[in-house]
Amino acid sequence: AIDEGVDWMGSENKMRETDENPSGWKCSLSRVWHFGKCTRPKLNSMPYEGVNPVSVDGGHGYFLSKKAMRGVAEYVDAMYDLLEKNKFVNIYEDQMVSHILINQGFLPVDYTGLNVFKVPGITQLAAQNSCTLMTGELGVSVGKRLTKMGHLRQSTGINMYETIFGFTPMNIDERMLPRSLLEVGIQPYVTREEM
């Protein structure tokens, strides 16, 4: 495990605060993020319609234990034909890996150390649709954990990294790193010569 009981860790930044529902949070997956980035022209104008599970952000990097990696490999072996059939639907790698991990019994832990989605009553079915989850009855419990996560991010400077250009990007959500890495002197995105 990455840490005791932690097999999947990253930055939860798909949820945004809102007044629209009792949880206080909503899913804000961008379905057009890939526009202009695909080599297949058709995909550049087709909004994402793939899986949308609870997840961590692939763009910020995430960590998987050997156990979690084994789970992904076993799923891919067993479901290869289905994955191949939908390869131009499930084009977001972080969403697809999250979908697989949830099917294999894993839930993500945020870099703050909070397992935001581990609430009483959570099921694989609920975890496979993060937008529906936040508007359902479990959303309130998840929302409380998301709020706690946000407070930890604001109050814990040890989870931020600095480059030669300063804190970049400026958004605090994008500066999160695991405490364990910083405690042993590792700062991703900073070269050895700059540390």
CYANA upper distance limits for C-alpha pairs under 8 A (distance plus 0.5 A):
  1 ALA  CA      5 GLY  CA      7.08
  1 ALA  CA      6 VAL  CA      6.14
  1 ALA  CA      7 ASP  CA      5.63
  1 ALA  CA     65 SER  CA      5.48
  1 ALA  CA     66 LYS  CA      7.50
  1 ALA  CA     67 LYS  CA      7.64
  2 ILE  CA      6 VAL  CA      5.99
  2 ILE  CA      7 ASP  CA      6.19
  2 ILE  CA      8 TRP  CA      8.06
  2 ILE  CA      9 MET  CA      8.44
  2 ILE  CA     63 PHE  CA      8.05
  2 ILE  CA     64 LEU  CA      7.68
  2 ILE  CA     65 SER  CA      6.07
  3 ASP  CA      7 ASP  CA      7.92
  6 VAL  CA     65 SER  CA      8.27
  6 VAL  CA    109 VAL  CA      7.28
  7 ASP  CA     63 PHE  CA      8.19
  7 ASP  CA     64 LEU  CA      6.02
  7 ASP  CA     65 SER  CA      5.25
  7 ASP  CA     66 LYS  CA      8.37
  7 ASP  CA     67 LYS  CA      7.43
  7 ASP  CA     68 ALA  CA      6.34
  7 ASP  CA    106 PHE  CA      7.95
  7 ASP  CA    108 PRO  CA      8.21
  8 TRP  CA     62 TYR  CA      7.78
  8 TRP  CA     63 PHE  CA      6.15
  8 TRP  CA     64 LEU  CA      5.17
  8 TRP  CA     65 SER  CA      7.05
  8 TRP  CA     68 ALA  CA      7.40
  8 TRP  CA    106 PHE  CA      7.87
  8 TRP  CA    107 LEU  CA      7.51
  8 TRP  CA    108 PRO  CA      5.57
  8 TRP  CA    109 VAL  CA      6.60
  9 MET  CA     56 VAL  CA      7.97
  9 MET  CA     62 TYR  CA      6.12
  9 MET  CA     63 PHE  CA      5.64
  9 MET  CA     64 LEU  CA      7.18
  9 MET  CA    108 PRO  CA      6.10
  9 MET  CA    109 VAL  CA      5.22
  9 MET  CA    110 ASP  CA      6.15
  9 MET  CA    111 TYR  CA      6.74
 10 GLY  CA     56 VAL  CA      5.73
 10 GLY  CA     57 ASP  CA      7.16
 10 GLY  CA     60 HIS  CA      7.95
 10 GLY  CA     61 GLY  CA      7.00
 10 GLY  CA     62 TYR  CA      4.83
 10 GLY  CA     63 PHE  CA      6.87
 10 GLY  CA    108 PRO  CA      7.69
 10 GLY  CA    109 VAL  CA      7.07
 10 GLY  CA    110 ASP  CA      5.72
 10 GLY  CA    111 TYR  CA      5.90
 11 SER  CA     56 VAL  CA      5.68
 11 SER  CA     57 ASP  CA      6.16
 11 SER  CA     60 HIS  CA      7.21
 11 SER  CA     61 GLY  CA      8.27
 11 SER  CA     62 TYR  CA      7.78
 11 SER  CA    110 ASP  CA      5.76
 11 SER  CA    111 TYR  CA      6.10
 11 SER  CA    173 ASP  CA      7.89
 11 SER  CA    174 GLU  CA      8.28
 11 SER  CA    176 MET  CA      7.23
 11 SER  CA    177 LEU  CA      8.50
 12 GLU  CA     55 SER  CA      7.24
 12 GLU  CA     56 VAL  CA      5.14
 12 GLU  CA     57 ASP  CA      6.63
 12 GLU  CA    110 ASP  CA      6.27
 12 GLU  CA    111 TYR  CA      8.45
 13 ASN  CA     56 VAL  CA      7.44
 13 ASN  CA     57 ASP  CA      6.95
 13 ASN  CA    173 ASP  CA      7.09
 14 LYS  CA     27 CYS  CA      6.45
 14 LYS  CA     28 SER  CA      6.09
 14 LYS  CA     29 LEU  CA      6.41
 14 LYS  CA     55 SER  CA      8.31
 14 LYS  CA     56 VAL  CA      8.02
 14 LYS  CA     57 ASP  CA      7.73
 15 MET  CA     25 TRP  CA      6.68
 15 MET  CA     26 LYS  CA      5.92
 15 MET  CA     27 CYS  CA      5.17
 15 MET  CA     28 SER  CA      6.36
 16 ARG  CA     25 TRP  CA      5.89
 16 ARG  CA     26 LYS  CA      5.88
 16 ARG  CA     27 CYS  CA      6.89
 16 ARG  CA     28 SER  CA      6.93
 17 GLU  CA     24 GLY  CA      6.18
 17 GLU  CA     25 TRP  CA      4.79
 17 GLU  CA     26 LYS  CA      6.84
 18 THR  CA     24 GLY  CA      5.63
 18 THR  CA     25 TRP  CA      5.52
 18 THR  CA     26 LYS  CA      6.76
 19 ASP  CA     24 GLY  CA      6.17
 19 ASP  CA     25 TRP  CA      8.01
 20 GLU  CA     24 GLY  CA      7.67
 20 GLU  CA     25 TRP  CA      8.44
 20 GLU  CA     26 LYS  CA      8.40
 21 ASN  CA     25 TRP  CA      7.70
 21 ASN  CA     26 LYS  CA      8.28
 21 ASN  CA    134 MET  CA      8.49
 21 ASN  CA    135 THR  CA      6.70
 22 PRO  CA    135 THR  CA      7.99
 22 PRO  CA    139 GLY  CA      8.14
 22 PRO  CA    140 VAL  CA      6.69
 23 SER  CA    134 MET  CA      6.83
 23 SER  CA    135 THR  CA      7.49
 23 SER  CA    139 GLY  CA      5.61
 23 SER  CA    140 VAL  CA      4.51
 23 SER  CA    141 SER  CA      7.83
 23 SER  CA    142 VAL  CA      7.78
 23 SER  CA    143 GLY  CA      5.31
 23 SER  CA    144 LYS  CA      7.97
 24 GLY  CA    140 VAL  CA      8.00
 24 GLY  CA    143 GLY  CA      6.58
 25 TRP  CA    134 MET  CA      7.19
 25 TRP  CA    143 GLY  CA      6.48
 25 TRP  CA    146 LEU  CA      8.45
 26 LYS  CA    131 CYS  CA      7.00
 26 LYS  CA    134 MET  CA      6.35
 26 LYS  CA    135 THR  CA      8.01
 27 CYS  CA    130 SER  CA      6.72
 27 CYS  CA    131 CYS  CA      5.28
 27 CYS  CA    134 MET  CA      7.52
 28 SER  CA    131 CYS  CA      8.27
 29 LEU  CA     52 ASN  CA      8.29
 31 ARG  CA     47 PRO  CA      5.71
 31 ARG  CA     48 TYR  CA      5.11
 31 ARG  CA     49 GLU  CA      7.84
 32 VAL  CA     46 MET  CA      8.19
 32 VAL  CA     47 PRO  CA      5.75
 32 VAL  CA     48 TYR  CA      6.90
 34 HIS  CA     38 CYS  CA      7.09
 34 HIS  CA     43 LEU  CA      8.41
 34 HIS  CA     44 ASN  CA      7.07
 35 PHE  CA     43 LEU  CA      7.74
 35 PHE  CA     44 ASN  CA      4.77
 35 PHE  CA     45 SER  CA      6.66
 35 PHE  CA     46 MET  CA      8.36
 36 GLY  CA     44 ASN  CA      5.77
 37 LYS  CA     44 ASN  CA      7.34
 38 CYS  CA     43 LEU  CA      6.84
 38 CYS  CA     44 ASN  CA      6.37
 40 ARG  CA     44 ASN  CA      7.58
 41 PRO  CA     45 SER  CA      7.94
 42 LYS  CA     46 MET  CA      7.02
 43 LEU  CA     47 PRO  CA      8.23
 43 LEU  CA     88 PHE  CA      8.38
 48 TYR  CA     89 VAL  CA      7.51
 48 TYR  CA     90 ASN  CA      8.18
 48 TYR  CA     91 ILE  CA      8.12
 49 GLU  CA     89 VAL  CA      6.82
 49 GLU  CA     90 ASN  CA      7.87
 50 GLY  CA     89 VAL  CA      5.76
 50 GLY  CA     90 ASN  CA      5.01
 50 GLY  CA     91 ILE  CA      7.73
 50 GLY  CA     92 TYR  CA      8.33
 51 VAL  CA     90 ASN  CA      6.89
 51 VAL  CA     95 GLN  CA      6.84
 51 VAL  CA     96 MET  CA      7.09
 51 VAL  CA     99 HIS  CA      7.27
 51 VAL  CA    128 GLN  CA      7.94
 51 VAL  CA    129 ASN  CA      8.10
 52 ASN  CA     95 GLN  CA      6.63
 52 ASN  CA     99 HIS  CA      8.03
 52 ASN  CA    128 GLN  CA      6.87
 52 ASN  CA    129 ASN  CA      5.84
 52 ASN  CA    130 SER  CA      6.70
 52 ASN  CA    131 CYS  CA      8.23
 53 PRO  CA     95 GLN  CA      7.10
 53 PRO  CA     98 SER  CA      6.95
 53 PRO  CA     99 HIS  CA      6.24
 53 PRO  CA    102 ILE  CA      8.44
 53 PRO  CA    127 ALA  CA      6.18
 53 PRO  CA    128 GLN  CA      4.47
 53 PRO  CA    129 ASN  CA      5.16
 53 PRO  CA    130 SER  CA      5.60
 54 VAL  CA     98 SER  CA      7.54
 54 VAL  CA    108 PRO  CA      8.36
 54 VAL  CA    117 PHE  CA      8.09
 54 VAL  CA    127 ALA  CA      6.06
 54 VAL  CA    128 GLN  CA      6.88
 54 VAL  CA    129 ASN  CA      7.24
 54 VAL  CA    130 SER  CA      5.45
 55 SER  CA     94 ASP  CA      7.89
 55 SER  CA     95 GLN  CA      7.13
 55 SER  CA     98 SER  CA      5.94
 55 SER  CA    108 PRO  CA      6.92
 56 VAL  CA     62 TYR  CA      7.66
 56 VAL  CA     94 ASP  CA      7.75
 56 VAL  CA     98 SER  CA      8.14
 56 VAL  CA    108 PRO  CA      7.29
 56 VAL  CA    110 ASP  CA      7.94
 57 ASP  CA     61 GLY  CA      7.26
 57 ASP  CA     62 TYR  CA      7.83
 57 ASP  CA     94 ASP  CA      7.03
 58 GLY  CA     62 TYR  CA      6.87
 58 GLY  CA     93 GLU  CA      7.83
 58 GLY  CA     94 ASP  CA      5.32
 60 HIS  CA    174 GLU  CA      7.29
 64 LEU  CA     68 ALA  CA      6.12
 64 LEU  CA     69 MET  CA      6.64
 65 SER  CA     69 MET  CA      6.68
 66 LYS  CA     70 ARG  CA      6.52
 67 LYS  CA     71 GLY  CA      6.79
 68 ALA  CA     72 VAL  CA      6.86
 68 ALA  CA    101 LEU  CA      7.53
 68 ALA  CA    106 PHE  CA      8.01
 69 MET  CA     73 ALA  CA      6.72
 70 ARG  CA     74 GLU  CA      6.57
 71 GLY  CA     75 TYR  CA      6.70
 71 GLY  CA    100 ILE  CA      8.47
 71 GLY  CA    101 LEU  CA      7.36
 71 GLY  CA    104 GLN  CA      6.50
 72 VAL  CA     76 VAL  CA      6.69
 72 VAL  CA     97 VAL  CA      7.77
 72 VAL  CA    100 ILE  CA      6.68
 72 VAL  CA    101 LEU  CA      6.89
 72 VAL  CA    104 GLN  CA      8.13
 73 ALA  CA     77 ASP  CA      6.68
 74 GLU  CA     78 ALA  CA      6.72
 75 TYR  CA     79 MET  CA      6.37
 75 TYR  CA     80 TYR  CA      8.42
 75 TYR  CA    100 ILE  CA      7.29
 75 TYR  CA    104 GLN  CA      8.09
 76 VAL  CA     80 TYR  CA      5.70
 76 VAL  CA     83 LEU  CA      7.97
 79 MET  CA     83 LEU  CA      6.72
 80 TYR  CA     84 GLU  CA      6.52
 81 ASP  CA     85 LYS  CA      6.64
 82 LEU  CA     86 ASN  CA      6.89
 83 LEU  CA     87 LYS  CA      6.42
 86 ASN  CA     90 ASN  CA      6.63
 87 LYS  CA     91 ILE  CA      6.84
 90 ASN  CA     95 GLN  CA      8.19
 90 ASN  CA     96 MET  CA      6.78
 91 ILE  CA     96 MET  CA      8.16
 92 TYR  CA     96 MET  CA      6.75
 93 GLU  CA     97 VAL  CA      6.55
 94 ASP  CA     98 SER  CA      6.53
 95 GLN  CA     99 HIS  CA      6.60
 96 MET  CA    100 ILE  CA      6.76
 97 VAL  CA    101 LEU  CA      6.63
 98 SER  CA    102 ILE  CA      6.64
 99 HIS  CA    103 ASN  CA      6.80
 99 HIS  CA    128 GLN  CA      7.02
100 ILE  CA    104 GLN  CA      6.74
101 LEU  CA    105 GLY  CA      6.85
101 LEU  CA    106 PHE  CA      5.79
101 LEU  CA    107 LEU  CA      7.78
102 ILE  CA    106 PHE  CA      5.47
102 ILE  CA    107 LEU  CA      6.61
102 ILE  CA    124 GLN  CA      6.72
102 ILE  CA    127 ALA  CA      7.61
102 ILE  CA    128 GLN  CA      7.74
103 ASN  CA    124 GLN  CA      7.06
105 GLY  CA    124 GLN  CA      8.00
107 LEU  CA    115 ASN  CA      7.82
107 LEU  CA    117 PHE  CA      7.45
107 LEU  CA    118 LYS  CA      7.57
108 PRO  CA    115 ASN  CA      6.71
108 PRO  CA    116 VAL  CA      8.11
108 PRO  CA    117 PHE  CA      7.95
109 VAL  CA    113 GLY  CA      6.53
109 VAL  CA    114 LEU  CA      6.05
109 VAL  CA    115 ASN  CA      4.74
109 VAL  CA    116 VAL  CA      7.14
110 ASP  CA    114 LEU  CA      5.83
110 ASP  CA    115 ASN  CA      6.64
110 ASP  CA    116 VAL  CA      7.44
110 ASP  CA    149 MET  CA      8.44
111 TYR  CA    159 ASN  CA      8.32
111 TYR  CA    176 MET  CA      6.85
111 TYR  CA    177 LEU  CA      6.34
111 TYR  CA    178 PRO  CA      5.51
111 TYR  CA    179 ARG  CA      8.22
112 THR  CA    149 MET  CA      7.03
112 THR  CA    152 LEU  CA      7.11
112 THR  CA    153 ARG  CA      7.22
112 THR  CA    159 ASN  CA      8.03
112 THR  CA    176 MET  CA      8.24
112 THR  CA    178 PRO  CA      7.47
112 THR  CA    179 ARG  CA      8.42
113 GLY  CA    178 PRO  CA      8.41
114 LEU  CA    145 ARG  CA      8.09
114 LEU  CA    149 MET  CA      7.09
116 VAL  CA    142 VAL  CA      6.75
116 VAL  CA    145 ARG  CA      5.78
116 VAL  CA    146 LEU  CA      6.60
116 VAL  CA    149 MET  CA      8.06
117 PHE  CA    122 ILE  CA      8.11
117 PHE  CA    127 ALA  CA      8.39
117 PHE  CA    142 VAL  CA      6.24
117 PHE  CA    145 ARG  CA      8.17
118 LYS  CA    122 ILE  CA      7.24
118 LYS  CA    142 VAL  CA      8.33
119 VAL  CA    138 LEU  CA      8.07
119 VAL  CA    141 SER  CA      6.99
119 VAL  CA    142 VAL  CA      7.14
121 GLY  CA    138 LEU  CA      7.87
122 ILE  CA    126 ALA  CA      6.76
122 ILE  CA    127 ALA  CA      7.41
122 ILE  CA    138 LEU  CA      7.77
123 THR  CA    127 ALA  CA      6.68
124 GLN  CA    128 GLN  CA      6.66
125 LEU  CA    129 ASN  CA      7.84
126 ALA  CA    130 SER  CA      7.94
126 ALA  CA    132 THR  CA      8.12
126 ALA  CA    133 LEU  CA      6.32
127 ALA  CA    133 LEU  CA      7.41
129 ASN  CA    133 LEU  CA      6.62
130 SER  CA    134 MET  CA      6.88
131 CYS  CA    135 THR  CA      7.36
132 THR  CA    136 GLY  CA      6.70
133 LEU  CA    137 GLU  CA      8.24
133 LEU  CA    138 LEU  CA      6.98
133 LEU  CA    139 GLY  CA      6.07
134 MET  CA    138 LEU  CA      7.51
134 MET  CA    139 GLY  CA      4.52
134 MET  CA    140 VAL  CA      7.79
134 MET  CA    142 VAL  CA      7.89
134 MET  CA    143 GLY  CA      8.01
135 THR  CA    139 GLY  CA      6.23
136 GLY  CA    140 VAL  CA      8.39
138 LEU  CA    142 VAL  CA      6.90
139 GLY  CA    143 GLY  CA      6.29
140 VAL  CA    144 LYS  CA      6.86
141 SER  CA    145 ARG  CA      7.18
142 VAL  CA    146 LEU  CA      6.70
143 GLY  CA    147 THR  CA      6.63
144 LYS  CA    148 LYS  CA      6.79
145 ARG  CA    149 MET  CA      6.61
146 LEU  CA    150 GLY  CA      6.70
147 THR  CA    151 HIS  CA      6.85
148 LYS  CA    152 LEU  CA      6.76
149 MET  CA    153 ARG  CA      6.76
150 GLY  CA    154 GLN  CA      6.87
151 HIS  CA    155 SER  CA      6.73
152 LEU  CA    156 THR  CA      6.30
153 ARG  CA    157 GLY  CA      8.14
153 ARG  CA    159 ASN  CA      7.95
153 ARG  CA    172 ILE  CA      7.92
153 ARG  CA    173 ASP  CA      8.03
153 ARG  CA    176 MET  CA      8.10
154 GLN  CA    172 ILE  CA      8.16
158 ILE  CA    179 ARG  CA      7.05
158 ILE  CA    182 LEU  CA      7.86
159 ASN  CA    175 ARG  CA      7.67
159 ASN  CA    176 MET  CA      5.63
159 ASN  CA    177 LEU  CA      5.48
159 ASN  CA    178 PRO  CA      6.74
159 ASN  CA    179 ARG  CA      6.34
159 ASN  CA    182 LEU  CA      8.10
160 MET  CA    172 ILE  CA      8.28
160 MET  CA    175 ARG  CA      5.40
160 MET  CA    176 MET  CA      5.73
160 MET  CA    177 LEU  CA      6.65
161 TYR  CA    167 PHE  CA      7.15
161 TYR  CA    175 ARG  CA      6.37
161 TYR  CA    176 MET  CA      7.74
161 TYR  CA    177 LEU  CA      7.58
161 TYR  CA    187 GLN  CA      6.98
161 TYR  CA    188 PRO  CA      8.46
162 GLU  CA    166 GLY  CA      5.91
162 GLU  CA    167 PHE  CA      5.26
162 GLU  CA    168 THR  CA      7.50
162 GLU  CA    190 VAL  CA      8.19
163 THR  CA    167 PHE  CA      6.71
163 THR  CA    168 THR  CA      7.42
163 THR  CA    189 TYR  CA      7.72
163 THR  CA    190 VAL  CA      6.21
163 THR  CA    194 GLU  CA      8.42
164 ILE  CA    190 VAL  CA      8.24
164 ILE  CA    194 GLU  CA      7.55
167 PHE  CA    175 ARG  CA      8.02
168 THR  CA    175 ARG  CA      7.90
169 PRO  CA    174 GLU  CA      7.00
169 PRO  CA    175 ARG  CA      7.64
170 MET  CA    174 GLU  CA      8.08
170 MET  CA    175 ARG  CA      8.28
171 ASN  CA    175 ARG  CA      7.44
172 ILE  CA    176 MET  CA      7.53
177 LEU  CA    181 LEU  CA      7.82
177 LEU  CA    182 LEU  CA      8.09
178 PRO  CA    182 LEU  CA      7.42
179 ARG  CA    183 GLU  CA      6.55
180 SER  CA    184 VAL  CA      7.13
181 LEU  CA    185 GLY  CA      6.94
181 LEU  CA    186 ILE  CA      5.64
181 LEU  CA    187 GLN  CA      7.33
182 LEU  CA    186 ILE  CA      5.77
182 LEU  CA    187 GLN  CA      6.64
187 GLN  CA    195 MET  CA      8.34
190 VAL  CA    194 GLU  CA      6.79
190 VAL  CA    195 MET  CA      7.10
191 THR  CA    195 MET  CA      7.06
